[in-house]
Amino acid sequence: MPNAEDELQPLIDRAAGGEDSAMSELFERHRSRLKKMVRVRLNQQLRGRVDESDVVQDAYLEAAKRLKEYASNPRAPFFLWLRKITGQRLVDVHRRHLDAQVRDARLEVTLHRGRAPMATSVSLAAALMGGLTSPTQAAMKAEVRLALQGALSNMDSLDREILSLRHFESLTNAEAARELDIEPSAASKRYLRALQRLKVILEDLGIVK
């Protein structure tokens, strides 16, 4: 039974051969997931100054230039290759806009295996708070957000990463395992453990019951 990557290969070959419509279709299939990645990893100070769609578009242009090289020697699934390019563009954005501040340890752009800015307690707290929609939830005080950030900061950085990859970026377990360079079984166990830890944090803060 062919897997998703096998089914994607004819489209990759057509795009690598110069068919613009094929490249556009390839990219459109993954645009939503890439925007999720940028949204959860973009430094909070840059929100309102940097459009996540612009970061993703820059990645598209770079990927289009490098697609023939990828097609001739695909060392990773297409989406993860595209995600890596997007991560590199996001790193460039952080360095360009925070250049004068990156020497400050509080604002340092920390990379996960050199690929992309890591998921931080600040970005994950913002993503979690952004998903709350009821009037009571929307009116949460600033100290609750700070408490959530503090609790998330006490989590292992790898747990924050897998929460970002699986929960916020919608990667499969196999994709997350590859990104973290661990076995799929280990990724699954770590994700379940991180979810349980997150549930306890949210319950303790009264964010969920």
PyMOL commands that set and color helices and strands:
alter all, ss='L'
color gray80, all
select helices_A, chain A and resi 4-16+20-41+44-46+52-72+78-97+105-107+121-130+135-138+142-153+157-168+173-180+184-204
alter helices_A, ss='H'
color red, helices_A
select strands_A, chain A and resi 111-112+116-117
alter strands_A, ss='S'
color yellow, strands_A
deselect
rebuild
show_as cartoon
